[in-house]
């Protein structure tokens, strides 16, 4: 045990030193790990596993790993009520895209809470307090339109989750997560901003949307080729200029099909673009061309088709910064 500096605690120094020495002599630390209830009381009904939270933590870590591997989503984890004053505030103040899963285990904590520090009277027990805190957190999340699912654990958390009901539990959680992810994906596909205000030091100076963007694209191609939803961002700085063209299609497959049609047309029909090659960036296949004094990159990301044109000298740096911020 590391020596402690007790010089600043005044009259309590001797009492604390004696208590620490007693803990060492009675091997209290190891006895707690060995679940020896006599550390606390000779009563056989005394709680023996004071480190149950440690075992529970490992079980929840397995669940977190499962979600990460199967659904590719990150998770946070915390024991209540302490997380209510930290990540619990984040939960209620995020952008509404979180998925919150509660596990409530009040156990047999029927210990009375004194109404007053000097009183033996009690009107509430710890198990009631714990349940009230958990349900209050759930209610606050629901009032803020957050997605919440709650599980009441009876008995051992370790046994309940890891052994007895794990398959049933995983099925329920999977249904919740799949439904929530569908809602989240739908919301993100509409709300995501593909034209940031700044890319590689170039500022967004003009933005076309709707029919204006559609007309601009069609004029470039001397015909009707634009998707139903389009955006165009014009960027500039002392370095030069760049343009980002965005077309929103109904599905990933449609966007990819249009992409391949564009590539085939560029490479097989006379056009102002030349030197076509492709490379991979962040799991996306990027088709690269040169022409009209610029480098051009065309690729799809989900149901979005993108064409980026930028000055040759720093075009790839512009593309990399765009990926870092958006894709």
C-alpha positions in Angstrom: 0.0 0.0 0.0 1.4 3.4 -0.9 2.3 5.6 2.0 -0.1 8.6 2.5 0.8 12.1 3.6 -1.5 12.6 6.6 0.1 15.8 7.9 -2.8 18.0 6.8 -5.7 16.3 8.7 -4.9 17.5 12.2 -6.3 15.6 15.1 -7.7 12.8 12.9 -4.2 11.8 11.9 -3.7 9.2 14.6 -7.2 7.7 14.2 -6.7 7.4 10.4 -3.3 5.9 10.7 -4.6 3.2 13.2 -7.5 2.5 10.9 -5.3 2.0 7.8 -3.0 -0.3 9.8 -6.0 -2.4 10.9 -7.1 -2.7 7.3 -3.7 -4.0 6.3 -3.4 -6.4 9.3 -6.9 -7.9 8.6 -6.2 -8.3 4.9 -9.4 -6.4 4.1 -8.6 -5.7 0.5 -8.1 -9.4 -0.4 -11.1 -10.4 1.7 -13.3 -8.0 -0.3 -12.2 -9.6 -3.6 -12.8 -13.0 -2.0 -16.4 -11.9 -1.2 -16.0 -12.4 2.5 -19.1 -10.9 4.1 -17.5 -10.8 7.5 -15.6 -7.8 6.5 -18.8 -5.9 7.0 -20.8 -8.1 9.4 -21.0 -11.6 10.8 -24.6 -11.8 9.7 -24.8 -14.4 6.8 -27.4 -12.2 5.1 -24.9 -9.4 4.7 -24.0 -8.5 1.1 -20.9 -10.5 0.2 -20.2 -9.3 -3.3 -19.4 -5.6 -2.9 -17.6 -5.6 -6.3 -20.5 -6.8 -8.3 -20.3 -3.7 -10.5 -16.9 -4.9 -11.7 -18.4 -8.1 -13.0 -21.3 -6.2 -14.5 -19.0 -3.9 -16.3 -17.3 -6.8 -18.1 -20.7 -8.1 -19.2 -21.8 -4.7 -20.6 -18.4 -4.4 -22.4 -19.3 -7.6 -24.3 -22.7 -6.0 -25.3 -20.9 -2.9 -26.5 -18.4 -4.9 -28.5 -21.4 -6.7 -30.1 -23.1 -3.5 -31.2 -19.8 -2.1 -32.6 -19.1 -5.2 -34.6 -22.6 -5.8 -35.9 -24.0 -2.3 -36.4 -20.7 -0.2 -36.6 -21.9 2.3 -34.0 -19.9 3.6 -31.1 -21.3 3.5 -27.5 -20.8 5.0 -24.1 -21.5 3.3 -20.8 -22.0 4.6 -17.3 -23.3 3.5 -13.9 -26.2 5.5 -12.5 -26.8 7.8 -10.8 -23.3 9.3 -11.3 -23.5 9.5 -15.1 -26.6 11.8 -14.7 -24.3 14.6 -13.9 -21.9 14.0 -16.8 -22.8 12.1 -19.9 -26.4 12.2 -18.8 -26.5 15.9 -19.7 -25.0 15.2 -23.1 -27.8 12.6 -23.7 -30.5 15.3 -23.3 -28.6 18.0 -25.2 -27.3 16.1 -28.3 -28.9 16.5 -31.7 -31.5 13.8 -31.0 -29.7 10.9 -32.8 -28.7 8.9 -29.8 -30.2 5.5 -28.8 -30.4 5.0 -25.1 -30.6 1.6 -23.3 -31.3 1.4 -19.6 -30.7 -1.5 -17.4 -32.3 -1.1 -13.9 -31.2 -3.3 -11.1 -32.4 -2.3 -7.6 -31.4 -5.7 -6.1 -32.4 -6.2 -2.5 -31.3 -2.9 -1.3 -34.1 -2.3 1.2 -31.8 -0.2 3.4 -33.7 2.7 4.9 -32.5 6.3 4.2 -32.9 8.4 7.4 -35.2 11.4 7.0 -32.7 13.4 9.0 -29.0 12.9 9.9 -29.9 12.4 13.6 -33.1 10.4 13.1 -33.9 6.8 12.8 -37.1 7.5 11.0 -37.2 6.7 7.3 -39.8 7.2 4.6 -37.8 5.8 1.7 -35.3 3.0 1.0 -32.4 2.9 -1.4 -34.1 0.6 -3.8 -37.0 3.0 -4.2 -34.5 5.9 -4.7 -32.5 4.0 -7.3 -35.7 3.1 -9.3 -37.0 6.7 -9.1 -33.7 8.1 -10.4 -33.7 5.7 -13.3 -37.4 6.3 -14.2 -36.8 10.1 -13.9 -33.9 9.8 -16.4 -36.1 7.8 -18.8 -38.9 10.3 -18.5 -36.5 13.2 -19.2 -35.2 11.5 -22.3 -38.6 10.8 -23.6 -39.8 14.3 -23.1 -36.8 15.4 -25.2 -37.9 13.0 -28.0 -35.0 10.6 -27.4 -35.2 6.9 -28.3 -35.2 4.9 -25.0 -35.6 1.2 -24.1 -35.6 0.0 -20.5 -34.9 -3.4 -19.1 -35.6 -4.4 -15.4 -33.0 -6.8 -14.2 -34.1 -9.2 -11.4 -31.4 -11.0 -9.5 -27.8 -11.2 -10.8 -27.1 -8.8 -13.6 -24.2 -11.1 -14.7 -26.5 -14.2 -14.8 -29.4 -12.4 -16.3 -27.6 -10.9 -19.3 -24.7 -13.3 -19.9 -26.4 -16.6 -19.3 -30.2 -16.9 -18.8 -31.7 -14.3 -21.2 -28.8 -13.2 -23.4 -30.3 -14.4 -26.7 -33.8 -12.9 -25.9 -32.1 -9.7 -24.7 -30.0 -9.4 -27.8 -33.1 -9.9 -30.0 -35.0 -7.1 -28.3 -32.0 -4.8 -28.4 -31.4 -5.6 -32.0 -34.9 -4.7 -32.9 -34.7 -1.4 -31.1 -31.3 -0.5 -32.7 -32.4 -1.5 -36.2 -35.5 0.6 -35.9 -33.6 3.6 -34.4 -30.8 3.3 -37.0 -33.4 3.4 -39.8 -34.9 6.6 -38.4 -31.4 8.0 -37.9 -30.3 7.1 -41.4 -33.5 8.6 -42.9 -33.0 11.8 -40.9 -29.3 12.1 -41.8 -29.9 11.6 -45.5 -31.9 14.7 -45.5 -30.1 16.9 -43.0 -26.5 16.2 -43.8 -24.8 19.3 -45.2 -22.5 18.4 -48.2 -21.4 21.9 -48.9 -19.3 23.2 -45.9 -18.5 26.8 -45.6 -14.8 26.2 -46.0 -12.7 23.5 -47.7 -8.9 23.7 -47.7 -9.0 27.4 -47.0 -11.4 28.2 -49.8 -14.7 29.8 -48.8 -18.1 28.9 -50.1 -19.0 32.1 -52.1 -22.2 30.9 -53.9 -24.6 28.0 -53.6 -27.2 26.8 -56.0 -30.1 24.5 -55.1 -33.4 23.3 -56.4 -34.4 24.3 -60.0 -31.5 26.8 -60.2 -29.0 24.0 -59.7 -30.9 21.7 -62.0 -30.8 24.3 -64.8 -27.1 24.9 -64.3 -26.3 21.2 -64.6 -28.5 20.7 -67.7 -26.9 23.7 -69.4 -23.4 22.2 -68.9 -24.5 19.0 -70.6 -26.7 20.6 -73.3 -29.6 18.4 -72.2 -31.6 17.0 -69.4 -29.3 15.0 -67.1 -29.7 16.4 -63.6 -31.2 14.4 -60.8 -34.4 15.6 -59.1 -32.4 17.1 -56.1 -29.2 19.0 -56.8 -26.8 21.3 -55.1 -23.8 23.2 -56.4 -21.2 25.0 -54.3 -18.7 27.5 -55.7 -15.5 28.0 -53.7 -12.7 30.6 -54.0 -9.7 32.2 -52.3 -6.4 33.6 -53.4 -5.3 30.1 -54.2 -7.9 29.8 -57.0 -11.4 28.2 -57.3 -13.2 25.0 -57.0 -16.8 23.7 -57.6 -18.6 20.8 -55.9 -21.6 19.3 -57.8 -24.0 17.1 -55.7 -26.9 15.0 -57.1 -29.2 13.2 -54.7 -30.7 9.9 -56.0 -33.3 7.5 -54.6 -30.9 4.8 -53.6 -27.3 3.8 -53.4 -27.6 1.5 -56.4 -29.1 4.3 -58.5 -26.3 6.7 -57.6 -23.6 4.1 -58.4 -25.3 3.2 -61.7 -25.3 6.8 -62.8 -21.7 7.1 -61.7 -20.6 4.1 -63.9 -22.6 5.5 -66.8 -20.8 8.8 -66.5 -17.4 7.1 -66.4 -18.1 5.0 -69.4 -19.3 8.1 -71.4 -16.3 10.2 -70.4 -13.9 7.4 -71.4 -15.6 6.3 -74.6 -17.1 9.5 -76.1 -15.1 12.5 -77.1 -15.1 15.0 -74.3 -12.9 17.8 -72.7 -11.7 15.3 -70.1 -8.7 13.0 -70.4 -6.3 10.9 -68.4 -8.9 8.9 -66.6 -7.7 6.7 -63.7 -9.1 5.7 -60.3 -7.9 5.3 -56.7 -9.4 4.5 -53.3 -10.0 7.1 -50.6 -11.7 6.2 -47.3 -13.4 3.1 -48.8 -14.6 5.1 -51.8 -13.5 4.6 -55.4 -12.6 8.0 -56.9 -12.4 8.5 -60.7 -10.0 11.2 -61.7 -9.8 13.3 -64.9 -8.1 16.4 -66.1 -9.4 19.1 -68.4 -10.5 22.7 -68.7 -7.4 23.7 -66.6 -8.6 21.7 -63.5 -8.6 18.3 -62.0 -11.9 16.5 -61.6 -13.0 13.8 -59.2 -16.3 11.9 -59.5 -17.5 9.4 -57.0 -20.6 8.3 -55.1 -21.3 8.2 -51.3 -24.4 6.4 -50.4 -27.2 7.8 -52.6 -25.2 10.9 -53.3 -23.2 11.4 -56.6 -20.5 14.0 -56.3 -18.3 15.8 -58.9 -15.5 18.0 -57.6 -13.4 20.3 -59.8 -10.4 22.2 -58.5 -7.2 23.8 -59.6 -4.6 21.2 -60.6 -1.9 22.2 -58.1 -3.9 21.6 -55.0 -6.9 19.6 -56.2 -6.1 16.4 -54.2 -5.5 18.4 -51.1 -8.9 20.0 -51.5 -10.5 16.5 -52.0 -8.7 15.1 -48.9 -9.9 18.0 -46.8 -13.5 17.6 -48.1 -13.4 13.9 -47.2 -12.1 14.7 -43.7 -14.9 17.1 -43.1 -17.9 15.5 -44.8 -17.6 12.0 -46.1 
